[in-house]
């Protein structure tokens, strides 16, 4: 049968021979002889199908070369694009990827949102299909090459470890073949699963092995190494993956910046933003009412019977009347006839408010200035209210400076594994504040923006990070540049570095910094402050045993930031309790 459809084929990096990226080495010698895995072993080449004859397919390359290759070695066009998309997110620098990048961009422009959806592809094509090795033999003796149908059924009975076979407790995680192809613990174009082995192997640390992970008792296994009777678990794990991936892809689409208008479409005055003066808003002070707003007022409930069962108005002020416009959320209700909130005005309230103002005005620690010049402000009277705990205050400030310096030191080598964990989403926030000048107010930034970094890492405006692709640990350290915007509109730039080679605990450097911090905390005074700081320190340091705890750098950074904030605050205020 003839076809003009485009597909992909696998070849060696120099394009001279066929390569099977799903084939596992048959022996230790073959494994050692391989020069690489993943994109350093095989490459994609676009071809056009000329004729399919059972297990063989005739294809034509872009150079006009006619080839006859095994049908199972062909890759659907969209699936090949997912390979390229994953390589881009992992910042791959292979020459053949750079060659195919224009094709990837061209195909992306054809999609509705400018994104390729691996979630949709797995959901529609791979939940019922396993991407396996070149020779998979089922329980019934049937042999499949590279792709085979998953057989739904009941969960397999509890197995036992014997005769070189190992019992599986459960499948923890699924990795589609295009991500496994790039993963440093996988590297073969097959479905891969993070397998939790049954006791007693569930307590073994496999992290130092080729297929191990930081989690105890698990290893990454290709599809062909797992028996067919685990298909029920395969399908379940794939469905769980699609749910998570759907949320990640939704976040990626929502993070696309909106187009900035080149002109003001309403021709109205621009109003300065209170929090960010550099930003202006183009709303009218008193917009004209339009038909939709009239309909909102008309349908707004004005008596109890018009509310849904169990609901009613706020009391006070009670039901809206015909003249109310408070339900119109585009302004502050300036046409509303009742803006005085008369129900609040009571004699007790007014008397209490007056007493509070009088008490504040009678305080002796400040002086009112500007009665002559008109530039009214208050000035602190420091001469009469000097602190007597100067040494304690100075030491608290010293502890704060030391902890911020420790955070800056670790920020130059943040472990990749720390970002990949759930608690690592806010890790960058905790490092960023350590770079602010000591004399600046200790406010948290209003907005964060990642201006330089890998494509597999995204950051929202709150500073929370998400990994949306497959990082390439072999690619070395990755530099991050974060722009932070403060409430007054000022901004500054902070630099961090992600180091894939460092363990998730940060290693000996973090342990040493924690021990030094603990020694300084032990000398903090007064006791009330020391108890507060020690309580926070306990999450990363065992005070009674005088040793650092093995926690992720994400947990460590959060705790260190808390200690720095507490001691810095104590250096300028009195700790009462």
N, C-alpha and C positions, 0 to 999 in steps of 0.2 A: 504494500500500500504506500502511496506517495503522500508526502506531507511537507509543508514549507515552514513548519514551526521551528522556533529557535529554542535550543537547549544548551546545556553546558557539558563539557567533558573534562576529565581529570588527566593532567599530563605532568611530566617532570618539569622542574623549574626552567630548564633550557628548552622545553617543548619538543624534545626529540623522541620521547617514549611515553607510553601509557603508564599511569600510576594509579594505584588503588589506595586512597587515603584511609579506607576503613580496615585495611588488612593489618592484623597484628603480627609481629615477628613470631616465627615458629619456634625459635630457640634463643638461648642466651647469646649465642654467637651472631645470629641474625639481628638481634636487638642491638648489640654493640656495633655492628657494621653499618647501621643506619646513620645517615648524616644529619637527621633532624626529624621532627614530627610537625604536624599541622601545616601552616603556610610555608614552612621552611623545607617541606618534603614534597608537596604536590601543589599544583596551581590549577585554576579554572581557565578554560578556553571556550569562548562562544562558538557554537557550530550550528548548522542548519540540518535538520533531518531530511534525508533524501528518500530512504526506504527502510522499513522495519521488516526483518525476516526472522521472527521468533526470537531466539537468544542473541542474534546479531543485528546491528543497525548500521546502515550506510549513512554517513554524515559528510558534510562539506564544510571546511574551515573558512575563515574570513579571507585567507590567501588563495582560496580555490582548490585546496588540497582535498582529495576524496579519501575517506578512511572507512574501514569496517571495524567496529568495536563492539564489545559486549554491551547489550542493552542495559544491563544493570549498572554499568558505570556512567550512564548519562544522568544528569541532574536536571529536574524541571527548572524552567527559566526563573520563576519567582523564588524558588529555593536557593538558587545560586546568588540572586540579589541579596537574600538574607545573609549569606556568607559574607558578601562584600560589605553589607551594612554593619555586621558585627565586627569586621576588621577595622572599619573606620572608627567605630566607637572605642575600640581597643587601641587606637593610634598606631596601627600596624604600618611599618615603613617598607615592607617588601616591594621590590621593583614591579612585580607583576600586578600588585594591588594598585599602585599609582597609575599603571597603564589602563586599568579597567575602571578607575574612579569616574571619568566622564560618563561612562555608560550608566553607572549607578545614579549619578545626578540626573541624567536624562530620564531614567525610569521613575525616579522619585517625583519629578514634576508632573508625571501622568497621574499620580495618585491624588485622592481628594484632599488630604491634609498635608501632603508633602512628606509623609512618613510611610515606611513599610511596616506592616503588622505581622510580627512573628507569632503573636497570640492567635490571630485569626487563622494563620496557616496551620498551626498545630491543632487548633480546635476543629478545623474542617478536614484536614488531611492526615494528621499523624496520631490522633487519639486512637483510631482503629488500626493504625499501621505502625510497625516497628522498623526503624532504620537500623539495620544490623550489619554483620560482617559478610564477607564473600561466601561463607559456607555455614549456614545455621541448620542443624538437624533437629527436627521436632521429636517428641516422644513417640510418634507413629512412624518415624523413619523418613518423613518428607524433608527434602532439602530445599532451602530458600537462599537466594543470593541477594544481599544488600537490603532487600525490602520483603517483609512478610506481614501477613495480617495478624493482629493481636486477637487472641481467642478469649472472649469474655467468659467468665465463669465465677464460681465461688472462690473465696480465698483458700489457698492451699493449706493442708493440715500442718501442724507443727513438725518441723523436720528434725533431723539429728545429724551431728557431726561424726562422720566415719568414712574410712576408705578414701581419704583425700578430698572429700566433699565437706562443705561447711554450711551450717544452718543459718538462714537469714531471719533476723528479727523483724525488720521492716525496711521499706524504701523511703529514705528521708527526703530526698530531693531529686528532681528531674532536670537534665540539661539537654536541650535540643542539639542536634548534631553540629549545626553551624557555630554554636557556642563551645561545645566540647572540642571541636576542631582547633580552637584557639586557647583552650584552657591548659595551664601548665601541668595539671595533674591528669589530663586526658590526652588530647592531641590526635585522636582518631575520629574519622567522620562516621560516628555511630551515635545513637541515643546512649546517653550515659546516666547512671543512677548512683546517688550517694547511698551506699548500702550500710545499714547498721547490722552488724553480725550478732548472732545469738550468744548468750553466755557460754563459756567464760570470756569470749573474745570481745565482748562489748566494753570491756575495761582496758583493752590494749591501746596504747598510744601509737597510732600509725603515721603521725605527722611527719616523721623523718623518711618515710618510704615514698616511692615515686607517685603512688596513687592515693596517699593518705590525706588527711585533713586535720585541722586544728581540733575538731571535735573527736573525743575518744571513741574508739570502737567502730569507726566508719572508714570506708575507702570508696573511691570512684571506680565503678565497674562498667565496661561497655556492654551493650545489649547482648552480644553473642556469648558472654560469660555467665548469663543468668538463664535458668531453664524456662521452658515454655509455660510451666504451670504457675509462674509468677505474673502472667499477663494481666490478671485482675488487679494486682498491685501496680503494675506498670500504668494501666489506664487511669487508676485512681490518682497516682502521683502526677501524671500529665495534666489531669483536670485541675488539680490544685495549683500547678504551675501556671496554667492559663488564667486562673483567677488573679494571681499576683501580677502576672505580666500585663493583664488588661488595665489594672490600676496604674502601673508604671507608664504604659503608653498613653493613658489619659492625661497623666501629669506632664508628659513630654509635649503633648499637643497644647495643653493649657498654658505652658511656659512660653509659647511663641509670642514675641512682642507684638503688640497692636501697632498698626500703621499710624504714624503721626500725621495729623492733618496739616496741610500746607497753609491753610487760612482758617479764619474763624467763621464757620458757616452761619451763625446767628447774628453776626455783626454786633455783638454786645461787649460791654466793658469786661476786662480781665481783672479778676480778684486774686490777690496774693494768698498763697496757702499759709496758714498759721504755723504749721510745723516745718514746712520746707519752703522758704521764701523764694527759692529759685523756680518754683512751680506756680503756674497761674491757672485759674479756673474761669471758664467763660459762661457764667450763668447770669441771668437777669435778676436784679434786686426784687422786682415785682413782675413776674412773668404774666402774660395774658392767659386767661383761662381758655382751654381748648375743650373740644367736645368730650374727649376721654376723661378729663378731670371732672367735668360736670356729671358724667355717668358714675364716676367713683363716689361723688357726694350723694348722688341719687340712690345708689345701692347700699350705702353705708348704714348699718343698723342703728336705729334711733330709739328703740324700745326693746324691752326684754324679750318679747315674743319673736323679734327678728334675729336674735342671736341663736347659734346652734345650742342644742341641749347641753347644759353644764357650763356654759360660758356666759359672760356678761361684761359690762364696762368696768373700768377702774373706778373705785370709790374711795375718795373723791377723784375727779370732779363729777362723775356720773355720765349719763347718756349725752351723746352729741345732739345738738339742735340743728335746725335748718340752716343757720348762719355759720356753723362751724366749718373750718377748713383745715383742722389739725390732722386729718387723715391723709392729706396730700403731702407725700414724703419728699417732694422736691424743694420745699421751702419750710420756713419756721412757723407757718400759720399766721402771717402778718395781717390777714383780713379777719382773723378770728376776733369776735367781739369781746371775749373774756380771756385776757392774757394776764390779769392781775393775780390769779390764784387766790381769791379772797378767803377760801377755806383754810389757807395756811395762816392767815393773819389772826393771831390770838394774843390776848394780853400777856399770858405766861411766856409765849414764845418771844414776843417783842422785848419783854423785860429781861429774859435770859440772854438774848442777843446783845442788848445794851450793856449788861453786866460783863459779858465776855469781852466786848470792845474796850470797856473801861479798864478791865484787868490787864488787857494787853498793852494799852497805852501807858499804864502805870509801871510797867517793868523798867528796871534800872540798867539792864545790860545793853540797851541800845539808846541812841539819841536821834530824835527827829531832826532832819536837816532840810534846808531849802526853803524856809519860810520867807526869806528875803529874796533869794534868787528865783524862786518858783520852780527850781529843779528838785522836787521832793524825793527824798530817799532816807533810809535809816542807816546809822553808822554804829558799829559795835564798839562798846566801851571796854576795851581789853585791859586797860591799866588797872581797873578795879576788880576784874574777874579773871585773873590769871590762874592757870591750872597749877596745882602743886605736884601732880604726878608726871613731871616732865620726863623722867627716865623711862617710865612705863609707856608713855605715849611715843617717845622716840623709838623704843624697842619694837613696839607694835608696827610702826611704819617700816622699820628695818626688816621685820619678818615679811611684811607685804611685798617689799621690793625684792627680797630673795625669792619668794614664790613666783612672782611675775617673771623674774629672770629665768627660773627653772622652766616655766611654761614656754618662754621664748626659745630656750635651748632645745626642748623636745619638739617644738614646732618646726625645727629645721630637719626633722627626720621622723615624720608621723608614719607609723606602720600602716600599710595598706589593709592588713587583716583587721585593724581596729575600726576602719571605716566600713568594712563589709558587715559588721555586726549591727544589730538593731539599735543598741545603745550608742553607736558611733555616729548617728545621724546629726547630733548637735555638737560634735567634737570641734569643728572649726570655730564655732561661736566662742568656746571656752579659751581657745588659743588667741583669738583676735584681740580681746580686751587687754592682753598682756603687752601689746605693742603701743598702747596709748601713752602719751606723755604723763609723767607723774603729777604735774600741776593741773591737768585737765580734770573736769568733774567725772566721777566714776559712773556716768550713765551708760546704759547699754545702747548700742547703735539702733537707729530707727529702721535701717534697711541694709541688707547685704546683697552684693552682686559679685558673682564669679566672673572676672574679666579675662583670666588666663587659666587654662587647665585642660585636662583630657576630656574628650567627648563622651567618655563613659561616666563622667561625674557631673551631676546637675545640682544646683543650689537654688532654693527658693528665697524669697525676700526676707524670711525670718532667719536665714543662715543655716537651715536644715538641709543636709545633703542626701542624695539618693544615687545609687549606682545603677545605671540603666543599660550597661553593656557588660562586656567581659574584659576586665583589665588584663594587661600583658605584663606579668611580673618580670619577664625577661627583658623588657624594654628599659629597665633602670628607673632611677628616681624621676618623679614628675613634679614640676613646679606649679604652685597655685598662687594666683594673685587675686585678692579679694578687696573690692571697693566697699567701704562702709560709709553710710550717710548718717549724720547725727541729726538730732531734733532741730538744731538751729540752721540746718541746711548745709553746714560744712561737711566735707568728706575727706577721707584719707585712705591710703592704700597699704595693705598688709600682705606680706609674702610668707608662704609656708611651703614645705616640701613633703611629698609622699614617698616613702621608701618601701618598696615591695619586699626587700630582703630582711627587714626587721621583724621580730616576733610581735604578736599582738600585745604582749605585756610591756614592750619597749626595751626589754633586756636589762643588763646591768646598769646602764645609765640612769634609767628611771628608778631602779631600786636604790641606787646611791643618792639620788636627789630626794627621794622619799625619806630615807634615813636622816639626811641632813635637816630636812624640814621638821622631822619629829624632834630632833635635839633642840631646835630653836623654839618649837612650840612648848617644850617642857619648861622653858624659862620665861614664858609669857606671864605678865602680871597685869591686873589683879587676878585672883583665883577664878572669879566669875567669868572673865574673858577666856582664861585658859581652859576651863571646863567646856565652854561652847566650842572652841577650836578643836579640842581633843575629841569631842563627840563626832565632829565631821571627819577628822583624821582617821578615826577607827575603821572607816570603810576601805582604806588602802594600807593601813599599818596596824599591826598587832602590838599595842603598847606594852602589855604584860610580858610578851615573849621577845620584845625588842627586835622585830623583823618586819620587812615589807611583805604585803600580801600579793599573791599573783592575781592581778586584775588587769583588764584591758586598759590600754592607754586612754580610751574614751572615758571610762570610769575615773581613772586617775586625773585626767584633765579637769573633769567636772568638780571633783573634790578639791583639787589645788586652787581652782578659781574661787570656790566658796571660801577657802581659808584666806586667800589674798583679799577678797572683798570684805570679810569680817574684820581682819586686822587693820586694813586701811580705814574702814569706817571707825574703828575704835581709836585710831590715832587722832581723830578730829572730833570725837564725841565722847560722852560719858556712858560706860556700860553700867546700866542700873541692875539688870537681872539677866 
